[in-house]
């Protein structure tokens, strides 16, 4: 499932995939894969992404049912 909330939050801060990747210590391809739904990040990476974007886990990663 695509993570459009992550992409939207990143775009709202005018942050590129590369800038977010640099902020959390992963490759741009990893951020791209998370946004496309091809990669399930660890909780540690989820928390780092949330901190970098100023969002909560629920806001970015909780799946709506």
mmJSON file of the N, C-alpha and C atoms, coordinates in Angstrom:
{"data_MODEL":{"atom_site":{
"group_PDB":["ATOM","ATOM","ATOM","ATOM","ATOM","ATOM","ATOM","ATOM","ATOM","ATOM","ATOM","ATOM","ATOM","ATOM","ATOM","ATOM","ATOM","ATOM","ATOM","ATOM","ATOM","ATOM","ATOM","ATOM","ATOM","ATOM","ATOM","ATOM","ATOM","ATOM","ATOM","ATOM","ATOM","ATOM","ATOM","ATOM","ATOM","ATOM","ATOM","ATOM","ATOM","ATOM","ATOM","ATOM","ATOM","ATOM","ATOM","ATOM","ATOM","ATOM","ATOM","ATOM","ATOM","ATOM","ATOM","ATOM","ATOM","ATOM","ATOM","ATOM","ATOM","ATOM","ATOM","ATOM","ATOM","ATOM","ATOM","ATOM","ATOM","ATOM","ATOM","ATOM","ATOM","ATOM","ATOM","ATOM","ATOM","ATOM","ATOM","ATOM","ATOM","ATOM","ATOM","ATOM","ATOM","ATOM","ATOM","ATOM","ATOM","ATOM","ATOM","ATOM","ATOM","ATOM","ATOM","ATOM","ATOM","ATOM","ATOM","ATOM","ATOM","ATOM","ATOM","ATOM","ATOM","ATOM","ATOM","ATOM","ATOM","ATOM","ATOM","ATOM","ATOM","ATOM","ATOM","ATOM","ATOM","ATOM","ATOM","ATOM","ATOM","ATOM","ATOM","ATOM","ATOM","ATOM","ATOM","ATOM","ATOM","ATOM","ATOM","ATOM","ATOM","ATOM","ATOM","ATOM","ATOM","ATOM","ATOM","ATOM","ATOM","ATOM","ATOM","ATOM","ATOM","ATOM","ATOM","ATOM","ATOM","ATOM","ATOM","ATOM","ATOM","ATOM","ATOM","ATOM","ATOM","ATOM","ATOM","ATOM","ATOM","ATOM","ATOM","ATOM","ATOM","ATOM","ATOM","ATOM","ATOM","ATOM","ATOM","ATOM","ATOM","ATOM","ATOM","ATOM","ATOM","ATOM","ATOM","ATOM","ATOM","ATOM","ATOM","ATOM","ATOM","ATOM","ATOM","ATOM","ATOM","ATOM","ATOM","ATOM","ATOM","ATOM","ATOM"],
"id":[1,2,3,4,5,6,7,8,9,10,11,12,13,14,15,16,17,18,19,20,21,22,23,24,25,26,27,28,29,30,31,32,33,34,35,36,37,38,39,40,41,42,43,44,45,46,47,48,49,50,51,52,53,54,55,56,57,58,59,60,61,62,63,64,65,66,67,68,69,70,71,72,73,74,75,76,77,78,79,80,81,82,83,84,85,86,87,88,89,90,91,92,93,94,95,96,97,98,99,100,101,102,103,104,105,106,107,108,109,110,111,112,113,114,115,116,117,118,119,120,121,122,123,124,125,126,127,128,129,130,131,132,133,134,135,136,137,138,139,140,141,142,143,144,145,146,147,148,149,150,151,152,153,154,155,156,157,158,159,160,161,162,163,164,165,166,167,168,169,170,171,172,173,174,175,176,177,178,179,180,181,182,183,184,185,186,187,188,189,190,191,192,193,194,195],
"type_symbol":["N","C","C","N","C","C","N","C","C","N","C","C","N","C","C","N","C","C","N","C","C","N","C","C","N","C","C","N","C","C","N","C","C","N","C","C","N","C","C","N","C","C","N","C","C","N","C","C","N","C","C","N","C","C","N","C","C","N","C","C","N","C","C","N","C","C","N","C","C","N","C","C","N","C","C","N","C","C","N","C","C","N","C","C","N","C","C","N","C","C","N","C","C","N","C","C","N","C","C","N","C","C","N","C","C","N","C","C","N","C","C","N","C","C","N","C","C","N","C","C","N","C","C","N","C","C","N","C","C","N","C","C","N","C","C","N","C","C","N","C","C","N","C","C","N","C","C","N","C","C","N","C","C","N","C","C","N","C","C","N","C","C","N","C","C","N","C","C","N","C","C","N","C","C","N","C","C","N","C","C","N","C","C","N","C","C","N","C","C","N","C","C","N","C","C"],
"label_atom_id":["N","CA","C","N","CA","C","N","CA","C","N","CA","C","N","CA","C","N","CA","C","N","CA","C","N","CA","C","N","CA","C","N","CA","C","N","CA","C","N","CA","C","N","CA","C","N","CA","C","N","CA","C","N","CA","C","N","CA","C","N","CA","C","N","CA","C","N","CA","C","N","CA","C","N","CA","C","N","CA","C","N","CA","C","N","CA","C","N","CA","C","N","CA","C","N","CA","C","N","CA","C","N","CA","C","N","CA","C","N","CA","C","N","CA","C","N","CA","C","N","CA","C","N","CA","C","N","CA","C","N","CA","C","N","CA","C","N","CA","C","N","CA","C","N","CA","C","N","CA","C","N","CA","C","N","CA","C","N","CA","C","N","CA","C","N","CA","C","N","CA","C","N","CA","C","N","CA","C","N","CA","C","N","CA","C","N","CA","C","N","CA","C","N","CA","C","N","CA","C","N","CA","C","N","CA","C","N","CA","C","N","CA","C","N","CA","C","N","CA","C","N","CA","C","N","CA","C"],
"label_alt_id":[null,null,null,null,null,null,null,null,null,null,null,null,null,null,null,null,null,null,null,null,null,null,null,null,null,null,null,null,null,null,null,null,null,null,null,null,null,null,null,null,null,null,null,null,null,null,null,null,null,null,null,null,null,null,null,null,null,null,null,null,null,null,null,null,null,null,null,null,null,null,null,null,null,null,null,null,null,null,null,null,null,null,null,null,null,null,null,null,null,null,null,null,null,null,null,null,null,null,null,null,null,null,null,null,null,null,null,null,null,null,null,null,null,null,null,null,null,null,null,null,null,null,null,null,null,null,null,null,null,null,null,null,null,null,null,null,null,null,null,null,null,null,null,null,null,null,null,null,null,null,null,null,null,null,null,null,null,null,null,null,null,null,null,null,null,null,null,null,null,null,null,null,null,null,null,null,null,null,null,null,null,null,null,null,null,null,null,null,null,null,null,null,null,null,null],
"label_comp_id":["UNK","UNK","UNK","UNK","UNK","UNK","UNK","UNK","UNK","UNK","UNK","UNK","UNK","UNK","UNK","UNK","UNK","UNK","UNK","UNK","UNK","UNK","UNK","UNK","UNK","UNK","UNK","UNK","UNK","UNK","UNK","UNK","UNK","UNK","UNK","UNK","UNK","UNK","UNK","UNK","UNK","UNK","UNK","UNK","UNK","UNK","UNK","UNK","UNK","UNK","UNK","UNK","UNK","UNK","UNK","UNK","UNK","UNK","UNK","UNK","UNK","UNK","UNK","UNK","UNK","UNK","UNK","UNK","UNK","UNK","UNK","UNK","UNK","UNK","UNK","UNK","UNK","UNK","UNK","UNK","UNK","UNK","UNK","UNK","UNK","UNK","UNK","UNK","UNK","UNK","UNK","UNK","UNK","UNK","UNK","UNK","UNK","UNK","UNK","UNK","UNK","UNK","UNK","UNK","UNK","UNK","UNK","UNK","UNK","UNK","UNK","UNK","UNK","UNK","UNK","UNK","UNK","UNK","UNK","UNK","UNK","UNK","UNK","UNK","UNK","UNK","UNK","UNK","UNK","UNK","UNK","UNK","UNK","UNK","UNK","UNK","UNK","UNK","UNK","UNK","UNK","UNK","UNK","UNK","UNK","UNK","UNK","UNK","UNK","UNK","UNK","UNK","UNK","UNK","UNK","UNK","UNK","UNK","UNK","UNK","UNK","UNK","UNK","UNK","UNK","UNK","UNK","UNK","UNK","UNK","UNK","UNK","UNK","UNK","UNK","UNK","UNK","UNK","UNK","UNK","UNK","UNK","UNK","UNK","UNK","UNK","UNK","UNK","UNK","UNK","UNK","UNK","UNK","UNK","UNK"],
"label_asym_id":["A","A","A","A","A","A","A","A","A","A","A","A","A","A","A","A","A","A","A","A","A","A","A","A","A","A","A","A","A","A","A","A","A","A","A","A","A","A","A","A","A","A","A","A","A","A","A","A","A","A","A","A","A","A","A","A","A","A","A","A","A","A","A","A","A","A","A","A","A","A","A","A","A","A","A","A","A","A","A","A","A","A","A","A","A","A","A","A","A","A","A","A","A","A","A","A","A","A","A","A","A","A","A","A","A","A","A","A","A","A","A","A","A","A","A","A","A","A","A","A","A","A","A","A","A","A","A","A","A","A","A","A","A","A","A","A","A","A","A","A","A","A","A","A","A","A","A","A","A","A","A","A","A","A","A","A","A","A","A","A","A","A","A","A","A","A","A","A","A","A","A","A","A","A","A","A","A","A","A","A","A","A","A","A","A","A","A","A","A","A","A","A","A","A","A"],
"label_entity_id":["1","1","1","1","1","1","1","1","1","1","1","1","1","1","1","1","1","1","1","1","1","1","1","1","1","1","1","1","1","1","1","1","1","1","1","1","1","1","1","1","1","1","1","1","1","1","1","1","1","1","1","1","1","1","1","1","1","1","1","1","1","1","1","1","1","1","1","1","1","1","1","1","1","1","1","1","1","1","1","1","1","1","1","1","1","1","1","1","1","1","1","1","1","1","1","1","1","1","1","1","1","1","1","1","1","1","1","1","1","1","1","1","1","1","1","1","1","1","1","1","1","1","1","1","1","1","1","1","1","1","1","1","1","1","1","1","1","1","1","1","1","1","1","1","1","1","1","1","1","1","1","1","1","1","1","1","1","1","1","1","1","1","1","1","1","1","1","1","1","1","1","1","1","1","1","1","1","1","1","1","1","1","1","1","1","1","1","1","1","1","1","1","1","1","1"],
"label_seq_id":[1,1,1,2,2,2,3,3,3,4,4,4,5,5,5,6,6,6,7,7,7,8,8,8,9,9,9,10,10,10,11,11,11,12,12,12,13,13,13,14,14,14,15,15,15,16,16,16,17,17,17,18,18,18,19,19,19,20,20,20,21,21,21,22,22,22,23,23,23,24,24,24,25,25,25,26,26,26,27,27,27,28,28,28,29,29,29,30,30,30,31,31,31,32,32,32,33,33,33,34,34,34,35,35,35,36,36,36,37,37,37,38,38,38,39,39,39,40,40,40,41,41,41,42,42,42,43,43,43,44,44,44,45,45,45,46,46,46,47,47,47,48,48,48,49,49,49,50,50,50,51,51,51,52,52,52,53,53,53,54,54,54,55,55,55,56,56,56,57,57,57,58,58,58,59,59,59,60,60,60,61,61,61,62,62,62,63,63,63,64,64,64,65,65,65],
"pdbx_PDB_ins_code":[null,null,null,null,null,null,null,null,null,null,null,null,null,null,null,null,null,null,null,null,null,null,null,null,null,null,null,null,null,null,null,null,null,null,null,null,null,null,null,null,null,null,null,null,null,null,null,null,null,null,null,null,null,null,null,null,null,null,null,null,null,null,null,null,null,null,null,null,null,null,null,null,null,null,null,null,null,null,null,null,null,null,null,null,null,null,null,null,null,null,null,null,null,null,null,null,null,null,null,null,null,null,null,null,null,null,null,null,null,null,null,null,null,null,null,null,null,null,null,null,null,null,null,null,null,null,null,null,null,null,null,null,null,null,null,null,null,null,null,null,null,null,null,null,null,null,null,null,null,null,null,null,null,null,null,null,null,null,null,null,null,null,null,null,null,null,null,null,null,null,null,null,null,null,null,null,null,null,null,null,null,null,null,null,null,null,null,null,null,null,null,null,null,null,null],
"Cartn_x":[0.837,0.0,0.885,0.619,1.403,1.243,2.317,2.248,2.181,0.969,0.774,0.875,0.613,0.725,2.177,3.083,4.511,4.942,4.55,4.907,4.348,3.115,2.46,3.157,3.497,4.171,5.541,6.234,7.56,7.431,6.451,6.238,5.814,5.029,4.564,5.739,6.824,8.029,9.0,8.569,9.405,10.729,10.608,11.779,11.82,12.967,13.111,13.292,13.137,13.405,14.849,15.763,17.177,17.411,16.77,16.938,16.406,15.259,14.713,15.628,16.101,17.001,18.261,18.829,20.025,19.733,18.541,18.169,18.022,17.619,17.377,18.428,19.383,20.506,20.232,19.403,19.155,19.353,19.202,19.337,18.021,18.123,16.926,16.017,16.63,15.851,14.99,15.493,14.713,13.476,13.635,12.487,11.497,11.988,11.133,10.352,11.026,10.379,9.306,9.561,8.561,7.334,7.546,6.43,5.629,6.306,5.617,4.96,5.29,4.722,5.475,6.701,7.51,8.421,8.484,9.39,8.702,8.784,8.198,9.324,9.41,10.53,10.459,11.613,11.662,11.022,10.654,10.066,11.065,12.35,13.39,13.415,13.325,13.316,12.019,10.903,9.625,9.712,10.274,10.397,11.316,12.402,13.329,12.65,11.864,11.137,10.116,9.392,8.407,9.07,10.202,10.926,11.37,11.898,12.381,11.25,10.051,8.917,7.984,8.262,7.419,6.023,5.958,4.669,4.727,3.558,3.501,3.45,3.69,3.568,2.167,1.158,-0.229,-0.48,0.062,-0.174,0.446,1.582,2.282,2.146,2.034,2.157,0.968,0.015,-1.111,-2.05,-2.329,-3.225,-4.669,-5.394,-6.821,-7.533,-8.528,-9.259,-10.627],
"Cartn_y":[-1.178,0.0,1.246,2.153,3.378,4.214,4.893,5.774,7.212,7.631,8.979,10.022,9.607,10.561,10.945,9.991,10.296,11.248,10.93,11.771,13.183,13.274,14.574,15.387,14.741,15.438,15.939,15.124,15.508,16.692,16.62,17.692,18.991,18.881,20.071,20.857,20.161,20.815,21.17,20.965,21.22,20.465,19.195,18.345,17.26,17.083,16.03,14.676,13.622,12.286,12.199,12.806,12.769,13.49,14.644,15.393,14.606,13.956,13.144,11.945,11.316,10.178,10.578,11.722,12.21,12.476,13.006,13.348,12.116,10.998,9.79,8.698,8.954,8.025,6.807,6.976,5.889,6.411,5.538,5.968,6.569,7.362,7.926,6.809,5.725,4.594,3.974,3.988,3.463,4.316,5.631,6.528,6.319,6.209,5.97,4.663,3.614,2.313,2.363,3.112,3.257,3.981,5.065,5.829,4.997,4.144,3.303,2.078,1.802,0.643,-0.642,-0.524,-1.7,-2.119,-1.301,-1.585,-1.24,-2.147,-1.945,-1.558,-0.288,0.166,-0.358,-0.406,-0.787,0.317,-0.025,0.984,2.1,1.75,2.771,3.771,3.273,4.155,4.964,4.342,5.068,6.246,5.997,7.062,8.178,7.816,8.825,9.677,9.047,9.774,10.716,10.225,11.059,12.283,12.067,13.178,14.196,13.71,14.605,15.423,14.846,15.521,16.205,16.037,16.655,16.044,14.74,14.026,12.876,12.303,11.137,9.865,8.736,7.446,7.276,7.629,7.495,8.317,9.522,10.405,9.862,9.191,8.754,7.275,6.428,5.001,4.148,4.686,3.869,3.645,2.374,2.058,2.232,2.963,3.146,1.866,1.467,0.243,0.56],
"Cartn_z":[0.0,0.0,0.0,-0.918,-1.02,0.24,0.622,1.779,1.28,0.927,0.412,1.518,2.758,3.874,4.094,3.954,4.076,2.963,1.756,0.606,0.77,1.229,1.427,2.514,3.628,4.725,4.291,3.524,3.01,2.057,1.163,0.184,0.867,1.934,2.657,3.246,3.55,4.069,2.947,1.702,0.53,0.641,1.067,1.281,0.211,-0.392,-1.4,-0.717,-1.496,-0.964,-0.481,-1.209,-0.832,0.486,0.669,1.913,3.111,2.942,4.031,4.302,3.24,3.386,4.155,3.813,4.503,5.98,6.258,7.638,8.523,7.919,8.728,8.511,7.637,7.467,6.612,5.582,4.63,3.213,2.225,0.83,0.327,-0.723,-1.351,-1.843,-2.313,-2.812,-1.712,-0.482,0.644,0.874,0.867,1.043,-0.094,-1.312,-2.469,-2.31,-1.864,-1.692,-0.6,0.478,1.534,0.982,0.253,-0.314,-1.311,-2.061,-3.038,-2.415,-1.154,-0.481,-0.756,-1.275,-1.595,-0.448,0.603,1.712,3.022,3.988,5.304,6.263,6.64,7.46,8.896,9.54,10.951,11.787,13.018,13.905,14.174,14.251,14.47,13.316,12.089,10.927,10.878,11.208,11.251,12.213,13.393,14.397,13.902,13.239,12.711,11.642,10.78,9.739,10.381,11.382,12.072,12.698,13.352,13.99,12.936,11.824,10.767,10.144,10.103,9.475,10.477,11.767,12.781,12.855,12.627,12.646,13.637,13.937,14.821,13.988,14.655,13.969,13.399,14.188,13.725,12.46,12.43,11.277,9.986,10.097,8.888,8.57,9.587,9.318,9.726,10.475,10.915,9.739,9.455,8.33,8.74,7.935,8.158,7.724,8.491,8.133,7.595],
"occupancy":[1.0,1.0,1.0,1.0,1.0,1.0,1.0,1.0,1.0,1.0,1.0,1.0,1.0,1.0,1.0,1.0,1.0,1.0,1.0,1.0,1.0,1.0,1.0,1.0,1.0,1.0,1.0,1.0,1.0,1.0,1.0,1.0,1.0,1.0,1.0,1.0,1.0,1.0,1.0,1.0,1.0,1.0,1.0,1.0,1.0,1.0,1.0,1.0,1.0,1.0,1.0,1.0,1.0,1.0,1.0,1.0,1.0,1.0,1.0,1.0,1.0,1.0,1.0,1.0,1.0,1.0,1.0,1.0,1.0,1.0,1.0,1.0,1.0,1.0,1.0,1.0,1.0,1.0,1.0,1.0,1.0,1.0,1.0,1.0,1.0,1.0,1.0,1.0,1.0,1.0,1.0,1.0,1.0,1.0,1.0,1.0,1.0,1.0,1.0,1.0,1.0,1.0,1.0,1.0,1.0,1.0,1.0,1.0,1.0,1.0,1.0,1.0,1.0,1.0,1.0,1.0,1.0,1.0,1.0,1.0,1.0,1.0,1.0,1.0,1.0,1.0,1.0,1.0,1.0,1.0,1.0,1.0,1.0,1.0,1.0,1.0,1.0,1.0,1.0,1.0,1.0,1.0,1.0,1.0,1.0,1.0,1.0,1.0,1.0,1.0,1.0,1.0,1.0,1.0,1.0,1.0,1.0,1.0,1.0,1.0,1.0,1.0,1.0,1.0,1.0,1.0,1.0,1.0,1.0,1.0,1.0,1.0,1.0,1.0,1.0,1.0,1.0,1.0,1.0,1.0,1.0,1.0,1.0,1.0,1.0,1.0,1.0,1.0,1.0,1.0,1.0,1.0,1.0,1.0,1.0],
"B_iso_or_equiv":[0.0,0.0,0.0,0.0,0.0,0.0,0.0,0.0,0.0,0.0,0.0,0.0,0.0,0.0,0.0,0.0,0.0,0.0,0.0,0.0,0.0,0.0,0.0,0.0,0.0,0.0,0.0,0.0,0.0,0.0,0.0,0.0,0.0,0.0,0.0,0.0,0.0,0.0,0.0,0.0,0.0,0.0,0.0,0.0,0.0,0.0,0.0,0.0,0.0,0.0,0.0,0.0,0.0,0.0,0.0,0.0,0.0,0.0,0.0,0.0,0.0,0.0,0.0,0.0,0.0,0.0,0.0,0.0,0.0,0.0,0.0,0.0,0.0,0.0,0.0,0.0,0.0,0.0,0.0,0.0,0.0,0.0,0.0,0.0,0.0,0.0,0.0,0.0,0.0,0.0,0.0,0.0,0.0,0.0,0.0,0.0,0.0,0.0,0.0,0.0,0.0,0.0,0.0,0.0,0.0,0.0,0.0,0.0,0.0,0.0,0.0,0.0,0.0,0.0,0.0,0.0,0.0,0.0,0.0,0.0,0.0,0.0,0.0,0.0,0.0,0.0,0.0,0.0,0.0,0.0,0.0,0.0,0.0,0.0,0.0,0.0,0.0,0.0,0.0,0.0,0.0,0.0,0.0,0.0,0.0,0.0,0.0,0.0,0.0,0.0,0.0,0.0,0.0,0.0,0.0,0.0,0.0,0.0,0.0,0.0,0.0,0.0,0.0,0.0,0.0,0.0,0.0,0.0,0.0,0.0,0.0,0.0,0.0,0.0,0.0,0.0,0.0,0.0,0.0,0.0,0.0,0.0,0.0,0.0,0.0,0.0,0.0,0.0,0.0,0.0,0.0,0.0,0.0,0.0,0.0],
"pdbx_formal_charge":[null,null,null,null,null,null,null,null,null,null,null,null,null,null,null,null,null,null,null,null,null,null,null,null,null,null,null,null,null,null,null,null,null,null,null,null,null,null,null,null,null,null,null,null,null,null,null,null,null,null,null,null,null,null,null,null,null,null,null,null,null,null,null,null,null,null,null,null,null,null,null,null,null,null,null,null,null,null,null,null,null,null,null,null,null,null,null,null,null,null,null,null,null,null,null,null,null,null,null,null,null,null,null,null,null,null,null,null,null,null,null,null,null,null,null,null,null,null,null,null,null,null,null,null,null,null,null,null,null,null,null,null,null,null,null,null,null,null,null,null,null,null,null,null,null,null,null,null,null,null,null,null,null,null,null,null,null,null,null,null,null,null,null,null,null,null,null,null,null,null,null,null,null,null,null,null,null,null,null,null,null,null,null,null,null,null,null,null,null,null,null,null,null,null,null],
"auth_seq_id":[1,1,1,2,2,2,3,3,3,4,4,4,5,5,5,6,6,6,7,7,7,8,8,8,9,9,9,10,10,10,11,11,11,12,12,12,13,13,13,14,14,14,15,15,15,16,16,16,17,17,17,18,18,18,19,19,19,20,20,20,21,21,21,22,22,22,23,23,23,24,24,24,25,25,25,26,26,26,27,27,27,28,28,28,29,29,29,30,30,30,31,31,31,32,32,32,33,33,33,34,34,34,35,35,35,36,36,36,37,37,37,38,38,38,39,39,39,40,40,40,41,41,41,42,42,42,43,43,43,44,44,44,45,45,45,46,46,46,47,47,47,48,48,48,49,49,49,50,50,50,51,51,51,52,52,52,53,53,53,54,54,54,55,55,55,56,56,56,57,57,57,58,58,58,59,59,59,60,60,60,61,61,61,62,62,62,63,63,63,64,64,64,65,65,65],
"auth_comp_id":["UNK","UNK","UNK","UNK","UNK","UNK","UNK","UNK","UNK","UNK","UNK","UNK","UNK","UNK","UNK","UNK","UNK","UNK","UNK","UNK","UNK","UNK","UNK","UNK","UNK","UNK","UNK","UNK","UNK","UNK","UNK","UNK","UNK","UNK","UNK","UNK","UNK","UNK","UNK","UNK","UNK","UNK","UNK","UNK","UNK","UNK","UNK","UNK","UNK","UNK","UNK","UNK","UNK","UNK","UNK","UNK","UNK","UNK","UNK","UNK","UNK","UNK","UNK","UNK","UNK","UNK","UNK","UNK","UNK","UNK","UNK","UNK","UNK","UNK","UNK","UNK","UNK","UNK","UNK","UNK","UNK","UNK","UNK","UNK","UNK","UNK","UNK","UNK","UNK","UNK","UNK","UNK","UNK","UNK","UNK","UNK","UNK","UNK","UNK","UNK","UNK","UNK","UNK","UNK","UNK","UNK","UNK","UNK","UNK","UNK","UNK","UNK","UNK","UNK","UNK","UNK","UNK","UNK","UNK","UNK","UNK","UNK","UNK","UNK","UNK","UNK","UNK","UNK","UNK","UNK","UNK","UNK","UNK","UNK","UNK","UNK","UNK","UNK","UNK","UNK","UNK","UNK","UNK","UNK","UNK","UNK","UNK","UNK","UNK","UNK","UNK","UNK","UNK","UNK","UNK","UNK","UNK","UNK","UNK","UNK","UNK","UNK","UNK","UNK","UNK","UNK","UNK","UNK","UNK","UNK","UNK","UNK","UNK","UNK","UNK","UNK","UNK","UNK","UNK","UNK","UNK","UNK","UNK","UNK","UNK","UNK","UNK","UNK","UNK","UNK","UNK","UNK","UNK","UNK","UNK"],
"auth_asym_id":["A","A","A","A","A","A","A","A","A","A","A","A","A","A","A","A","A","A","A","A","A","A","A","A","A","A","A","A","A","A","A","A","A","A","A","A","A","A","A","A","A","A","A","A","A","A","A","A","A","A","A","A","A","A","A","A","A","A","A","A","A","A","A","A","A","A","A","A","A","A","A","A","A","A","A","A","A","A","A","A","A","A","A","A","A","A","A","A","A","A","A","A","A","A","A","A","A","A","A","A","A","A","A","A","A","A","A","A","A","A","A","A","A","A","A","A","A","A","A","A","A","A","A","A","A","A","A","A","A","A","A","A","A","A","A","A","A","A","A","A","A","A","A","A","A","A","A","A","A","A","A","A","A","A","A","A","A","A","A","A","A","A","A","A","A","A","A","A","A","A","A","A","A","A","A","A","A","A","A","A","A","A","A","A","A","A","A","A","A","A","A","A","A","A","A"],
"auth_atom_id":["N","CA","C","N","CA","C","N","CA","C","N","CA","C","N","CA","C","N","CA","C","N","CA","C","N","CA","C","N","CA","C","N","CA","C","N","CA","C","N","CA","C","N","CA","C","N","CA","C","N","CA","C","N","CA","C","N","CA","C","N","CA","C","N","CA","C","N","CA","C","N","CA","C","N","CA","C","N","CA","C","N","CA","C","N","CA","C","N","CA","C","N","CA","C","N","CA","C","N","CA","C","N","CA","C","N","CA","C","N","CA","C","N","CA","C","N","CA","C","N","CA","C","N","CA","C","N","CA","C","N","CA","C","N","CA","C","N","CA","C","N","CA","C","N","CA","C","N","CA","C","N","CA","C","N","CA","C","N","CA","C","N","CA","C","N","CA","C","N","CA","C","N","CA","C","N","CA","C","N","CA","C","N","CA","C","N","CA","C","N","CA","C","N","CA","C","N","CA","C","N","CA","C","N","CA","C","N","CA","C","N","CA","C","N","CA","C","N","CA","C","N","CA","C","N","CA","C"],
"pdbx_PDB_model_num":[1,1,1,1,1,1,1,1,1,1,1,1,1,1,1,1,1,1,1,1,1,1,1,1,1,1,1,1,1,1,1,1,1,1,1,1,1,1,1,1,1,1,1,1,1,1,1,1,1,1,1,1,1,1,1,1,1,1,1,1,1,1,1,1,1,1,1,1,1,1,1,1,1,1,1,1,1,1,1,1,1,1,1,1,1,1,1,1,1,1,1,1,1,1,1,1,1,1,1,1,1,1,1,1,1,1,1,1,1,1,1,1,1,1,1,1,1,1,1,1,1,1,1,1,1,1,1,1,1,1,1,1,1,1,1,1,1,1,1,1,1,1,1,1,1,1,1,1,1,1,1,1,1,1,1,1,1,1,1,1,1,1,1,1,1,1,1,1,1,1,1,1,1,1,1,1,1,1,1,1,1,1,1,1,1,1,1,1,1,1,1,1,1,1,1]
}}}
